[in-house]
Amino acid sequence: MADLVIRPEIEHANVDALRDAYGKMQAFVANDNRSWVYWAEIHGFNRYDCWHHARVGPGRGTEFVYDLFLPWHRAYLASFDHVAREQNPGAILPWWDWTSQASHDHGLPPSYTDPEVNGQPNPLASGPTPDMPDDPARRTRRFPGDPSELPSMTEAHPELGLNLSVNDILALPQFADFTTQLQNVHDYIHSWTGGTDANGVGGDMGVIATSAFDPVFWAHHAMIDRLWYLWQLKWGINNLPPDYLDKPLAPFSYVVRDVLDINGLGYDYAVTTSIAGASPQGGGDG
Amino acid sequence: MARPFTAPTLDTSKLDAEFTRADIEFLGIDHAGSSYEGRVFLNNPEADEQTPRAREVGYAGSYFIFGHGGCLGDVGHCDVKPRDPFDPRPGHPLTPGRKVLIATEALRRILPVAEITITVVPLIRSVGPKSGDDENLVKVNAIRIITYR
């Protein structure tokens, strides 16, 4: 059996491998099923297969609410990650911890903001978009907010509109409650990253149609997926309404039950570990 | 500029005021256009973009909408039509959504009270290539307050 791939925190990612893999995907013609545009279009323009916002409508009884936001994006990221690692085996999807001190100091990770690397566009800073109505093909753009306005793991910030900290959200025991509140922070980060410039031009991360063309989309969603994983460790891997289990996650060949166990999908998340070692045999360094 | 939205006044006389948690639930919320922050005010129908996010003026919290970014398809592409029960496709991506604002402290400040008026002040955070009707950004089918012991 193949080893699990360990998704790293973005500060520990193999940046060279990510740039190599994403650069290759961005260079493929759009209709190649390995291309950047092909994968981003699954989420937004022009396919919109993604799941966001619990859907409300008539159904059994008087109404239904389904929210496949978390399982759908897990299937999406797992599939994308395989394509990226085919281009470079070191290009393991990292997570961007927007609650970290580094994020609160600098905002977006420097590896994703340097506009050029070796005189070429940095494939982590922007990605190609296709021709869209009234918006010809171009590179993605961002107008991020102030780093001090990123969410906190431990503190609520009602002055930013965030009544719950991330830990408050992780403490919600019901899946429906958890996914609704986590999605709210997810929505906040999309707008924080995309933003709008002084002329009213929107950043691509800010709306569903264009967000996945921005390379940081994938690291943001790895963070969301990791938070779901942490919640699962606390409240149960299979903690989900039973009628979700066989819902298909189109266009991927998964149903919801297939994506509940991330080890079954071939990956895990690294933990930040600090070790102070000493050898009782005198072989240590102290 | 997006206009504030004030819902019909809610009769809250029968709400259980002995709660440990209180939610404001938005059902059938539209997310087709720009991304925005919806600042939710209680009993302050005059609230606008300049109104501070402060409890003293009825601020209960915000919800955030990651918007679709407008319609980039042809005529009718973004019209939400109910699916036939035998239609194998997932629901339309623009099927109206649901947002829940956990507003325990804000509701604790004013309950018990006979009625509450909820006003949403939208602030556009990001626009898409064709975001459309930003003036009437807040569209919602129903709002309710739920308290839990």
Chai-1 contact restraints between the chains, C-beta under 6 A:
chainA,res_idxA,chainB,res_idxB,connection_type,confidence,min_distance_angstrom,max_distance_angstrom,comment,restraint_id
A,F45,B,L72,contact,1.0,0.0,6.0,A-B,restraint_1
A,Y48,B,P93,contact,1.0,0.0,6.0,A-B,restraint_2
A,H52,B,F66,contact,1.0,0.0,6.0,A-B,restraint_3
A,H53,B,H31,contact,1.0,0.0,6.0,A-B,restraint_4
A,H53,B,G97,contact,1.0,0.0,6.0,A-B,restraint_5
A,A54,B,G97,contact,1.0,0.0,6.0,A-B,restraint_6
A,A54,B,R98,contact,1.0,0.0,6.0,A-B,restraint_7
A,R55,B,G91,contact,1.0,0.0,6.0,A-B,restraint_8
A,R55,B,T95,contact,1.0,0.0,6.0,A-B,restraint_9
A,V56,B,L27,contact,1.0,0.0,6.0,A-B,restraint_10
A,V56,B,G28,contact,1.0,0.0,6.0,A-B,restraint_11
A,V56,B,P96,contact,1.0,0.0,6.0,A-B,restraint_12
A,V56,B,R98,contact,1.0,0.0,6.0,A-B,restraint_13
A,G57,B,T95,contact,1.0,0.0,6.0,A-B,restraint_14
A,V65,B,R98,contact,1.0,0.0,6.0,A-B,restraint_15
A,M132,B,L72,contact,1.0,0.0,6.0,A-B,restraint_16
A,M132,B,P129,contact,1.0,0.0,6.0,A-B,restraint_17
A,P133,B,L72,contact,1.0,0.0,6.0,A-B,restraint_18
A,D135,B,P129,contact,1.0,0.0,6.0,A-B,restraint_19
A,E159,B,R53,contact,1.0,0.0,6.0,A-B,restraint_20
A,G161,B,E37,contact,1.0,0.0,6.0,A-B,restraint_21
A,G161,B,S62,contact,1.0,0.0,6.0,A-B,restraint_22
A,N163,B,G61,contact,1.0,0.0,6.0,A-B,restraint_23
A,N163,B,I102,contact,1.0,0.0,6.0,A-B,restraint_24
A,T180,B,V100,contact,1.0,0.0,6.0,A-B,restraint_25
A,N184,B,F64,contact,1.0,0.0,6.0,A-B,restraint_26
A,D187,B,F64,contact,1.0,0.0,6.0,A-B,restraint_27
A,D187,B,F66,contact,1.0,0.0,6.0,A-B,restraint_28
A,Y188,B,F64,contact,1.0,0.0,6.0,A-B,restraint_29
A,H190,B,F66,contact,1.0,0.0,6.0,A-B,restraint_30
A,S191,B,S35,contact,1.0,0.0,6.0,A-B,restraint_31
A,S191,B,R125,contact,1.0,0.0,6.0,A-B,restraint_32
A,S191,B,S126,contact,1.0,0.0,6.0,A-B,restraint_33
A,G194,B,S126,contact,1.0,0.0,6.0,A-B,restraint_34
A,G195,B,S126,contact,1.0,0.0,6.0,A-B,restraint_35
A,T196,B,S126,contact,1.0,0.0,6.0,A-B,restraint_36
A,T196,B,V127,contact,1.0,0.0,6.0,A-B,restraint_37
A,G202,B,S126,contact,1.0,0.0,6.0,A-B,restraint_38
A,G202,B,V127,contact,1.0,0.0,6.0,A-B,restraint_39
A,G202,B,G128,contact,1.0,0.0,6.0,A-B,restraint_40
A,G203,B,S126,contact,1.0,0.0,6.0,A-B,restraint_41
A,G206,B,S35,contact,1.0,0.0,6.0,A-B,restraint_42
A,G206,B,S126,contact,1.0,0.0,6.0,A-B,restraint_43
A,V207,B,S35,contact,1.0,0.0,6.0,A-B,restraint_44
A,V207,B,G67,contact,1.0,0.0,6.0,A-B,restraint_45
A,V207,B,G69,contact,1.0,0.0,6.0,A-B,restraint_46
A,V207,B,S126,contact,1.0,0.0,6.0,A-B,restraint_47
A,V207,B,G128,contact,1.0,0.0,6.0,A-B,restraint_48
A,I208,B,H68,contact,1.0,0.0,6.0,A-B,restraint_49
A,I208,B,G69,contact,1.0,0.0,6.0,A-B,restraint_50
A,A209,B,G69,contact,1.0,0.0,6.0,A-B,restraint_51
A,A209,B,L72,contact,1.0,0.0,6.0,A-B,restraint_52
A,A209,B,G128,contact,1.0,0.0,6.0,A-B,restraint_53
A,A250,B,P90,contact,1.0,0.0,6.0,A-B,restraint_54
